[in-house]
Amino acid sequence: MNESASLTPTETVPLNRGYFVAMAAAAVLSTTAIFIRYLTQTYHLPALVLAVWRAGFVVLTLLPVLAFTKPELLRAGKRQRLFLIGYGLTLALFNTTWTLSVSLNGAAVATVLAYVSTAFTVLLGRIWLKEALTWPKVMAVVLSLSGCALISGALHPEAWNTNLMGILTGLLSGLGYAVYSLMGRAASQRGLNPWTSLFHTFSFATLFLLLFNLFPAGIVPGTAARPADFVWLGDAWFGWLMLFLLAAGPTVAGFGLYNVSLSLIPSSVANLIVTMEPIFTTLVAYFLLGERLTATQIFGGMLILSGVVILTLGNRNSAVSTMRK
């Protein structure tokens, strides 16, 4: 089924809104790196211990808010439970493989490998959700991946001084992100509210991440080596506050906006737009951490923006052509 053939005149407004929401998600998600960098460098918090608390605090934030505003959003129905369990497992695996990739490859290579998700999303979206594989999408994939490589600095030969296991783990993190995006689109097609999906997905992800942390020490890097590691921060109240703000702020808002965008536009389009995240991350690092933009990074950002523009114009032209028929 052609993607543009499913559009109607009344869907052009949600389409434009979807582009904006996806860009907002990229901007919000980009701030998570600042929190994570602070927590891991200042307190040396193990990565997967951080991940389980982050997911848990997301649930604790959403639960009272939804309970008092729209309690019906807390109920998904038994028919959706198995799907949401799989959705939560996908999120937990993505967080795990991403963490492992960073530990094995370093941040630069891990970032590039994670954004291979754009290619995975387009290809899997074609196979799984019958989303059209158009030339604007192909061009956007190439430009986005090229831009991510330039921004992350992964073009330097020394950045690729890693092992096969590291590369495979990084590719799996990209695949995990792609599957998460596709499941978000599938959740929308199943009639699930984006905030319902977010609450249940993070609830199940918390359980799976907790289980991962209970594996014997050394099997999965960054996990709790002993029960006491779950309260690694101890009486460092400011560390706990930063961890809670990471969850209640950019994680809830970022993933929430991303889930909303998946209900408005195809998963492949949303995932490509969110590759603008490295641009926002670089800008935040510039103003808050004093990191300087290089000419290469600026050029990489222009490539990503060019991909988003081509993608947006291509999909809008498809919508206009459909309306005229």
TORKOL-4160 file (C-alpha; in steps of 0.2 Angstrom, whole numbers, padded with zeros to 4 digits, m for minus):
325
<pt num="1" X="0000" Y="0000" Z="0000"/>
<pt num="2" X="0007" Y="0017" Z="m0005"/>
<pt num="3" X="0010" Y="0029" Z="0010"/>
<pt num="4" X="0003" Y="0044" Z="0000"/>
<pt num="5" X="m0012" Y="0034" Z="m0005"/>
<pt num="6" X="m0018" Y="0033" Z="0013"/>
<pt num="7" X="m0018" Y="0052" Z="0015"/>
<pt num="8" X="m0034" Y="0062" Z="0014"/>
<pt num="9" X="m0036" Y="0081" Z="0014"/>
<pt num="10" X="m0040" Y="0081" Z="0032"/>
<pt num="11" X="m0024" Y="0072" Z="0036"/>
<pt num="12" X="m0012" Y="0086" Z="0030"/>
<pt num="13" X="m0014" Y="0096" Z="0046"/>
<pt num="14" X="m0009" Y="0081" Z="0057"/>
<pt num="15" X="0005" Y="0078" Z="0045"/>
<pt num="16" X="0013" Y="0095" Z="0047"/>
<pt num="17" X="0010" Y="0094" Z="0066"/>
<pt num="18" X="0019" Y="0078" Z="0066"/>
<pt num="19" X="0034" Y="0086" Z="0058"/>
<pt num="20" X="0034" Y="0099" Z="0071"/>
<pt num="21" X="0031" Y="0087" Z="0086"/>
<pt num="22" X="0046" Y="0075" Z="0080"/>
<pt num="23" X="0058" Y="0090" Z="0079"/>
<pt num="24" X="0052" Y="0096" Z="0096"/>
<pt num="25" X="0055" Y="0078" Z="0102"/>
<pt num="26" X="0073" Y="0079" Z="0095"/>
<pt num="27" X="0076" Y="0095" Z="0104"/>
<pt num="28" X="0070" Y="0089" Z="0121"/>
<pt num="29" X="0079" Y="0072" Z="0120"/>
<pt num="30" X="0095" Y="0080" Z="0116"/>
<pt num="31" X="0096" Y="0087" Z="0134"/>
<pt num="32" X="0097" Y="0070" Z="0141"/>
<pt num="33" X="0115" Y="0068" Z="0137"/>
<pt num="34" X="0119" Y="0083" Z="0149"/>
<pt num="35" X="0110" Y="0074" Z="0164"/>
<pt num="36" X="0118" Y="0057" Z="0160"/>
<pt num="37" X="0135" Y="0065" Z="0158"/>
<pt num="38" X="0134" Y="0074" Z="0174"/>
<pt num="39" X="0128" Y="0058" Z="0184"/>
<pt num="40" X="0141" Y="0046" Z="0176"/>
<pt num="41" X="0155" Y="0058" Z="0178"/>
<pt num="42" X="0151" Y="0066" Z="0195"/>
<pt num="43" X="0145" Y="0050" Z="0204"/>
<pt num="44" X="0151" Y="0036" Z="0193"/>
<pt num="45" X="0134" Y="0029" Z="0193"/>
<pt num="46" X="0134" Y="0012" Z="0183"/>
<pt num="47" X="0125" Y="0014" Z="0167"/>
<pt num="48" X="0111" Y="0001" Z="0169"/>
<pt num="49" X="0108" Y="0006" Z="0187"/>
<pt num="50" X="0105" Y="0023" Z="0180"/>
<pt num="51" X="0094" Y="0016" Z="0166"/>
<pt num="52" X="0083" Y="0006" Z="0178"/>
<pt num="53" X="0080" Y="0022" Z="0190"/>
<pt num="54" X="0077" Y="0033" Z="0175"/>
<pt num="55" X="0063" Y="0021" Z="0169"/>
<pt num="56" X="0056" Y="0019" Z="0186"/>
<pt num="57" X="0055" Y="0038" Z="0189"/>
<pt num="58" X="0046" Y="0040" Z="0172"/>
<pt num="59" X="0033" Y="0028" Z="0178"/>
<pt num="60" X="0032" Y="0037" Z="0195"/>
<pt num="61" X="0030" Y="0053" Z="0186"/>
<pt num="62" X="0017" Y="0048" Z="0174"/>
<pt num="63" X="0006" Y="0038" Z="0186"/>
<pt num="64" X="0000" Y="0052" Z="0197"/>
<pt num="65" X="m0002" Y="0065" Z="0183"/>
<pt num="66" X="m0012" Y="0053" Z="0172"/>
<pt num="67" X="m0022" Y="0047" Z="0187"/>
<pt num="68" X="m0028" Y="0064" Z="0192"/>
<pt num="69" X="m0030" Y="0071" Z="0174"/>
<pt num="70" X="m0035" Y="0056" Z="0163"/>
<pt num="71" X="m0036" Y="0040" Z="0173"/>
<pt num="72" X="m0043" Y="0031" Z="0158"/>
<pt num="73" X="m0026" Y="0033" Z="0149"/>
<pt num="74" X="m0019" Y="0021" Z="0163"/>
<pt num="75" X="m0029" Y="0007" Z="0156"/>
<pt num="76" X="m0024" Y="m0002" Z="0140"/>
<pt num="77" X="m0035" Y="m0017" Z="0140"/>
<pt num="78" X="m0030" Y="m0036" Z="0141"/>
<pt num="79" X="m0030" Y="m0037" Z="0122"/>
<pt num="80" X="m0015" Y="m0025" Z="0121"/>
<pt num="81" X="m0005" Y="m0032" Z="0136"/>
<pt num="82" X="0006" Y="m0044" Z="0126"/>
<pt num="83" X="0010" Y="m0031" Z="0113"/>
<pt num="84" X="0015" Y="m0018" Z="0127"/>
<pt num="85" X="0026" Y="m0031" Z="0135"/>
<pt num="86" X="0035" Y="m0034" Z="0119"/>
<pt num="87" X="0036" Y="m0015" Z="0117"/>
<pt num="88" X="0043" Y="m0013" Z="0134"/>
<pt num="89" X="0056" Y="m0027" Z="0131"/>
<pt num="90" X="0061" Y="m0018" Z="0115"/>
<pt num="91" X="0064" Y="m0002" Z="0125"/>
<pt num="92" X="0074" Y="m0011" Z="0138"/>
<pt num="93" X="0085" Y="m0020" Z="0125"/>
<pt num="94" X="0088" Y="m0004" Z="0116"/>
<pt num="95" X="0094" Y="0005" Z="0132"/>
<pt num="96" X="0105" Y="m0010" Z="0136"/>
<pt num="97" X="0113" Y="m0012" Z="0119"/>
<pt num="98" X="0116" Y="0007" Z="0118"/>
<pt num="99" X="0125" Y="0007" Z="0135"/>
<pt num="100" X="0135" Y="m0008" Z="0130"/>
<pt num="101" X="0140" Y="0000" Z="0113"/>
<pt num="102" X="0146" Y="0016" Z="0122"/>
<pt num="103" X="0156" Y="0005" Z="0134"/>
<pt num="104" X="0164" Y="m0005" Z="0119"/>
<pt num="105" X="0165" Y="0008" Z="0106"/>
<pt num="106" X="0166" Y="0025" Z="0114"/>
<pt num="107" X="0153" Y="0038" Z="0112"/>
<pt num="108" X="0157" Y="0044" Z="0094"/>
<pt num="109" X="0156" Y="0027" Z="0085"/>
<pt num="110" X="0141" Y="0022" Z="0096"/>
<pt num="111" X="0132" Y="0037" Z="0091"/>
<pt num="112" X="0134" Y="0033" Z="0072"/>
<pt num="113" X="0130" Y="0015" Z="0074"/>
<pt num="114" X="0114" Y="0019" Z="0084"/>
<pt num="115" X="0108" Y="0031" Z="0070"/>
<pt num="116" X="0109" Y="0017" Z="0058"/>
<pt num="117" X="0092" Y="0015" Z="0065"/>
<pt num="118" X="0086" Y="0027" Z="0051"/>
<pt num="119" X="0090" Y="0014" Z="0038"/>
<pt num="120" X="0083" Y="0000" Z="0048"/>
<pt num="121" X="0067" Y="0010" Z="0051"/>
<pt num="122" X="0065" Y="0014" Z="0033"/>
<pt num="123" X="0068" Y="m0004" Z="0027"/>
<pt num="124" X="0058" Y="m0013" Z="0041"/>
<pt num="125" X="0044" Y="0000" Z="0039"/>
<pt num="126" X="0043" Y="m0005" Z="0021"/>
<pt num="127" X="0042" Y="m0024" Z="0026"/>
<pt num="128" X="0032" Y="m0023" Z="0042"/>
<pt num="129" X="0020" Y="m0008" Z="0040"/>
<pt num="130" X="0020" Y="m0007" Z="0021"/>
<pt num="131" X="0027" Y="0011" Z="0021"/>
<pt num="132" X="0033" Y="0017" Z="0005"/>
<pt num="133" X="0051" Y="0017" Z="0000"/>
<pt num="134" X="0053" Y="0034" Z="m0009"/>
<pt num="135" X="0068" Y="0043" Z="m0016"/>
<pt num="136" X="0066" Y="0057" Z="m0003"/>
<pt num="137" X="0067" Y="0044" Z="0011"/>
<pt num="138" X="0083" Y="0036" Z="0003"/>
<pt num="139" X="0091" Y="0053" Z="0001"/>
<pt num="140" X="0086" Y="0058" Z="0019"/>
<pt num="141" X="0094" Y="0042" Z="0025"/>
<pt num="142" X="0110" Y="0045" Z="0016"/>
<pt num="143" X="0111" Y="0063" Z="0022"/>
<pt num="144" X="0106" Y="0059" Z="0040"/>
<pt num="145" X="0119" Y="0046" Z="0042"/>
<pt num="146" X="0133" Y="0056" Z="0034"/>
<pt num="147" X="0128" Y="0071" Z="0045"/>
<pt num="148" X="0128" Y="0060" Z="0061"/>
<pt num="149" X="0145" Y="0053" Z="0056"/>
<pt num="150" X="0153" Y="0071" Z="0054"/>
<pt num="151" X="0145" Y="0077" Z="0070"/>
<pt num="152" X="0151" Y="0063" Z="0081"/>
<pt num="153" X="0168" Y="0063" Z="0074"/>
<pt num="154" X="0168" Y="0045" Z="0069"/>
<pt num="155" X="0177" Y="0048" Z="0053"/>
<pt num="156" X="0193" Y="0049" Z="0062"/>
<pt num="157" X="0202" Y="0032" Z="0060"/>
<pt num="158" X="0206" Y="0030" Z="0078"/>
<pt num="159" X="0187" Y="0031" Z="0083"/>
<pt num="160" X="0185" Y="0014" Z="0074"/>
<pt num="161" X="0199" Y="0006" Z="0084"/>
<pt num="162" X="0187" Y="m0007" Z="0091"/>
<pt num="163" X="0182" Y="m0025" Z="0090"/>
<pt num="164" X="0169" Y="m0035" Z="0080"/>
<pt num="165" X="0158" Y="m0037" Z="0096"/>
<pt num="166" X="0158" Y="m0019" Z="0099"/>
<pt num="167" X="0152" Y="m0015" Z="0081"/>
<pt num="168" X="0139" Y="m0029" Z="0081"/>
<pt num="169" X="0132" Y="m0022" Z="0098"/>
<pt num="170" X="0132" Y="m0005" Z="0090"/>
<pt num="171" X="0122" Y="m0011" Z="0075"/>
<pt num="172" X="0110" Y="m0020" Z="0087"/>
<pt num="173" X="0107" Y="m0003" Z="0096"/>
<pt num="174" X="0102" Y="0005" Z="0080"/>
<pt num="175" X="0091" Y="m0010" Z="0076"/>
<pt num="176" X="0083" Y="m0009" Z="0093"/>
<pt num="177" X="0079" Y="0010" Z="0091"/>
<pt num="178" X="0072" Y="0006" Z="0074"/>
<pt num="179" X="0060" Y="m0008" Z="0081"/>
<pt num="180" X="0055" Y="0004" Z="0095"/>
<pt num="181" X="0050" Y="0017" Z="0082"/>
<pt num="182" X="0040" Y="0004" Z="0072"/>
<pt num="183" X="0031" Y="m0003" Z="0087"/>
<pt num="184" X="0026" Y="0015" Z="0091"/>
<pt num="185" X="0018" Y="0017" Z="0074"/>
<pt num="186" X="0010" Y="0000" Z="0076"/>
<pt num="187" X="0003" Y="0005" Z="0094"/>
<pt num="188" X="m0005" Y="0020" Z="0085"/>
<pt num="189" X="m0013" Y="0009" Z="0072"/>
<pt num="190" X="m0019" Y="m0002" Z="0086"/>
<pt num="191" X="m0028" Y="0013" Z="0093"/>
<pt num="192" X="m0017" Y="0015" Z="0108"/>
<pt num="193" X="m0015" Y="0033" Z="0115"/>
<pt num="194" X="0003" Y="0039" Z="0114"/>
<pt num="195" X="0003" Y="0042" Z="0133"/>
<pt num="196" X="m0005" Y="0025" Z="0137"/>
<pt num="197" X="0009" Y="0017" Z="0127"/>
<pt num="198" X="0022" Y="0028" Z="0136"/>
<pt num="199" X="0016" Y="0023" Z="0153"/>
<pt num="200" X="0015" Y="0004" Z="0150"/>
<pt num="201" X="0031" Y="0003" Z="0139"/>
<pt num="202" X="0041" Y="0011" Z="0153"/>
<pt num="203" X="0033" Y="0001" Z="0166"/>
<pt num="204" X="0038" Y="m0016" Z="0158"/>
<pt num="205" X="0055" Y="m0009" Z="0153"/>
<pt num="206" X="0058" Y="m0005" Z="0171"/>
<pt num="207" X="0055" Y="m0023" Z="0176"/>
<pt num="208" X="0066" Y="m0030" Z="0162"/>
<pt num="209" X="0080" Y="m0018" Z="0166"/>
<pt num="210" X="0078" Y="m0023" Z="0184"/>
<pt num="211" X="0080" Y="m0041" Z="0178"/>
<pt num="212" X="0095" Y="m0037" Z="0168"/>
<pt num="213" X="0103" Y="m0029" Z="0183"/>
<pt num="214" X="0101" Y="m0045" Z="0193"/>
<pt num="215" X="0111" Y="m0055" Z="0181"/>
<pt num="216" X="0128" Y="m0062" Z="0189"/>
<pt num="217" X="0141" Y="m0048" Z="0190"/>
<pt num="218" X="0152" Y="m0046" Z="0174"/>
<pt num="219" X="0140" Y="m0054" Z="0162"/>
<pt num="220" X="0132" Y="m0037" Z="0157"/>
<pt num="221" X="0144" Y="m0022" Z="0159"/>
<pt num="222" X="0137" Y="m0007" Z="0169"/>
<pt num="223" X="0124" Y="m0018" Z="0180"/>
<pt num="224" X="0123" Y="m0018" Z="0199"/>
<pt num="225" X="0137" Y="m0030" Z="0205"/>
<pt num="226" X="0128" Y="m0031" Z="0222"/>
<pt num="227" X="0111" Y="m0026" Z="0229"/>
<pt num="228" X="0119" Y="m0011" Z="0237"/>
<pt num="229" X="0123" Y="m0004" Z="0220"/>
<pt num="230" X="0105" Y="0000" Z="0217"/>
<pt num="231" X="0106" Y="0014" Z="0230"/>
<pt num="232" X="0123" Y="0019" Z="0223"/>
<pt num="233" X="0119" Y="0038" Z="0226"/>
<pt num="234" X="0117" Y="0035" Z="0244"/>
<pt num="235" X="0113" Y="0051" Z="0253"/>
<pt num="236" X="0119" Y="0062" Z="0238"/>
<pt num="237" X="0102" Y="0071" Z="0237"/>
<pt num="238" X="0107" Y="0082" Z="0223"/>
<pt num="239" X="0112" Y="0067" Z="0213"/>
<pt num="240" X="0095" Y="0059" Z="0216"/>
<pt num="241" X="0087" Y="0076" Z="0211"/>
<pt num="242" X="0096" Y="0076" Z="0195"/>
<pt num="243" X="0091" Y="0058" Z="0191"/>
<pt num="244" X="0073" Y="0062" Z="0195"/>
<pt num="245" X="0074" Y="0078" Z="0184"/>
<pt num="246" X="0081" Y="0067" Z="0170"/>
<pt num="247" X="0066" Y="0056" Z="0170"/>
<pt num="248" X="0052" Y="0068" Z="0174"/>
<pt num="249" X="0059" Y="0081" Z="0162"/>
<pt num="250" X="0067" Y="0077" Z="0145"/>
<pt num="251" X="0063" Y="0058" Z="0146"/>
<pt num="252" X="0045" Y="0060" Z="0149"/>
<pt num="253" X="0043" Y="0075" Z="0137"/>
<pt num="254" X="0055" Y="0068" Z="0124"/>
<pt num="255" X="0048" Y="0050" Z="0123"/>
<pt num="256" X="0030" Y="0057" Z="0125"/>
<pt num="257" X="0032" Y="0069" Z="0110"/>
<pt num="258" X="0041" Y="0056" Z="0100"/>
<pt num="259" X="0026" Y="0044" Z="0103"/>
<pt num="260" X="0014" Y="0057" Z="0098"/>
<pt num="261" X="0024" Y="0060" Z="0082"/>
<pt num="262" X="0022" Y="0042" Z="0078"/>
<pt num="263" X="0003" Y="0043" Z="0079"/>
<pt num="264" X="0004" Y="0057" Z="0066"/>
<pt num="265" X="0017" Y="0053" Z="0053"/>
<pt num="266" X="0025" Y="0036" Z="0047"/>
<pt num="267" X="0039" Y="0029" Z="0059"/>
<pt num="268" X="0052" Y="0030" Z="0045"/>
<pt num="269" X="0049" Y="0049" Z="0044"/>
<pt num="270" X="0048" Y="0052" Z="0062"/>
<pt num="271" X="0064" Y="0043" Z="0065"/>
<pt num="272" X="0073" Y="0052" Z="0051"/>
<pt num="273" X="0068" Y="0069" Z="0059"/>
<pt num="274" X="0074" Y="0064" Z="0076"/>
<pt num="275" X="0091" Y="0062" Z="0069"/>
<pt num="276" X="0092" Y="0081" Z="0071"/>
<pt num="277" X="0095" Y="0077" Z="0089"/>
<pt num="278" X="0114" Y="0078" Z="0087"/>
<pt num="279" X="0112" Y="0096" Z="0081"/>
<pt num="280" X="0103" Y="0101" Z="0097"/>
<pt num="281" X="0115" Y="0091" Z="0108"/>
<pt num="282" X="0130" Y="0100" Z="0100"/>
<pt num="283" X="0121" Y="0117" Z="0103"/>
<pt num="284" X="0117" Y="0113" Z="0121"/>
<pt num="285" X="0135" Y="0107" Z="0124"/>
<pt num="286" X="0141" Y="0123" Z="0117"/>
<pt num="287" X="0131" Y="0135" Z="0128"/>
<pt num="288" X="0131" Y="0124" Z="0144"/>
<pt num="289" X="0148" Y="0115" Z="0143"/>
<pt num="290" X="0158" Y="0127" Z="0133"/>
<pt num="291" X="0161" Y="0115" Z="0119"/>
<pt num="292" X="0165" Y="0123" Z="0102"/>
<pt num="293" X="0157" Y="0119" Z="0086"/>
<pt num="294" X="0169" Y="0114" Z="0072"/>
<pt num="295" X="0167" Y="0117" Z="0054"/>
<pt num="296" X="0165" Y="0098" Z="0051"/>
<pt num="297" X="0151" Y="0098" Z="0064"/>
<pt num="298" X="0142" Y="0113" Z="0057"/>
<pt num="299" X="0143" Y="0104" Z="0040"/>
<pt num="300" X="0136" Y="0088" Z="0047"/>
<pt num="301" X="0122" Y="0098" Z="0055"/>
<pt num="302" X="0118" Y="0106" Z="0038"/>
<pt num="303" X="0117" Y="0088" Z="0030"/>
<pt num="304" X="0105" Y="0082" Z="0043"/>
<pt num="305" X="0094" Y="0097" Z="0041"/>
<pt num="306" X="0095" Y="0095" Z="0022"/>
<pt num="307" X="0089" Y="0077" Z="0024"/>
<pt num="308" X="0074" Y="0083" Z="0034"/>
<pt num="309" X="0069" Y="0097" Z="0022"/>
<pt num="310" X="0070" Y="0084" Z="0007"/>
<pt num="311" X="0059" Y="0072" Z="0017"/>
<pt num="312" X="0047" Y="0085" Z="0022"/>
<pt num="313" X="0045" Y="0092" Z="0005"/>
<pt num="314" X="0044" Y="0075" Z="m0003"/>
<pt num="315" X="0030" Y="0069" Z="0009"/>
<pt num="316" X="0020" Y="0085" Z="0007"/>
<pt num="317" X="0021" Y="0084" Z="m0012"/>
<pt num="318" X="0014" Y="0066" Z="m0011"/>
<pt num="319" X="0000" Y="0073" Z="0000"/>
<pt num="320" X="m0004" Y="0087" Z="m0012"/>
<pt num="321" X="m0004" Y="0075" Z="m0027"/>
<pt num="322" X="m0016" Y="0064" Z="m0018"/>
<pt num="323" X="m0028" Y="0078" Z="m0014"/>
<pt num="324" X="m0029" Y="0083" Z="m0033"/>
<pt num="325" X="m0034" Y="0066" Z="m0038"/>
